[in-house]
Amino acid sequence: VNVQPGGDSQLTPYAGGSVSANWVSEDAPKGALLGLEYMGGVYYKLEPKGALSLHLEVRYGYVRTQEHQATGRFGVALTL
């Protein structure tokens, strides 16, 4: 699930998350493990009605009994 407000704003924040079932092998517990991921980010349009925007996102993931993970992304988006 990802929630992002619409409109013509130059700065558009968004937030989301997911739930998953993860199967791992070897020394890990048997069966499916709960996985959670949260994310938040922002689009920034260089011009209010322009097609080019900058995109910054941070994601935090967790699978029970496994290492936690945080990732970040930065990019450029072009709306067609």
C-alpha positions as CSV (number, residue, x, y, z in Angstrom):
1,V,0.0,0.0,0.0
2,N,1.3,3.4,-0.9
3,V,-0.5,6.7,-0.2
4,Q,0.4,9.8,-2.2
5,P,-1.7,12.9,-2.4
6,G,-2.4,14.2,-5.9
7,G,-2.6,17.7,-7.2
8,D,-0.3,20.2,-8.7
9,S,1.9,20.8,-5.7
10,Q,5.6,21.2,-6.3
11,L,6.4,19.1,-3.2
12,T,4.5,15.7,-2.9
13,P,5.3,13.5,0.1
14,Y,4.1,9.8,0.2
15,A,4.2,6.9,2.7
16,G,3.5,3.2,2.4
17,G,4.2,-0.2,3.8
18,S,3.9,-3.9,3.0
19,V,3.5,-7.2,4.9
20,S,4.9,-10.4,3.5
21,A,5.5,-14.1,4.3
22,N,9.2,-15.1,3.8
23,W,10.7,-18.5,3.6
24,V,14.3,-18.9,4.5
25,S,16.7,-21.9,4.4
26,E,19.4,-23.6,6.3
27,D,19.8,-22.7,10.0
28,A,16.7,-20.4,10.1
29,P,13.4,-21.5,11.7
30,K,11.1,-23.6,9.4
31,G,8.0,-22.2,7.9
32,A,7.0,-18.7,6.9
33,L,8.4,-15.7,8.7
34,L,6.6,-12.3,9.0
35,G,8.2,-9.5,6.9
36,L,7.4,-5.8,7.3
37,E,8.5,-2.9,5.1
38,Y,7.8,0.8,5.7
39,M,8.7,3.5,3.3
40,G,8.4,7.3,2.9
41,G,9.5,9.7,0.3
42,V,9.0,12.9,-1.5
43,Y,8.8,14.1,-5.1
44,Y,9.9,17.6,-5.8
45,K,9.0,19.1,-9.2
46,L,11.6,21.5,-10.5
47,E,8.8,23.6,-12.1
48,P,5.2,23.6,-10.8
49,K,3.7,22.2,-14.0
50,G,7.0,20.6,-15.3
51,A,7.5,17.0,-16.2
52,L,10.9,16.6,-14.4
53,S,11.1,15.9,-10.7
54,L,13.6,14.7,-8.1
55,H,12.7,11.6,-6.1
56,L,14.0,10.8,-2.6
57,E,12.9,7.6,-0.8
58,V,13.8,5.7,2.4
59,R,12.7,2.1,3.1
60,Y,13.1,0.1,6.3
61,G,12.6,-3.7,6.1
62,Y,12.3,-6.3,8.8
63,V,11.9,-10.1,8.6
64,R,11.5,-11.9,12.0
65,T,14.7,-13.5,13.2
66,Q,16.7,-11.9,10.3
67,E,18.8,-8.7,10.0
68,H,16.9,-5.4,9.6
69,Q,17.6,-3.4,6.5
70,A,17.3,0.3,5.7
71,T,17.8,1.5,2.1
72,G,17.6,4.9,0.5
73,R,17.1,5.9,-3.1
74,F,17.5,9.2,-5.0
75,G,16.6,9.6,-8.6
76,V,15.1,11.8,-11.3
77,A,11.6,11.1,-12.6
78,L,10.1,12.2,-16.0
79,T,6.4,12.3,-16.4
80,L,5.2,11.6,-19.9
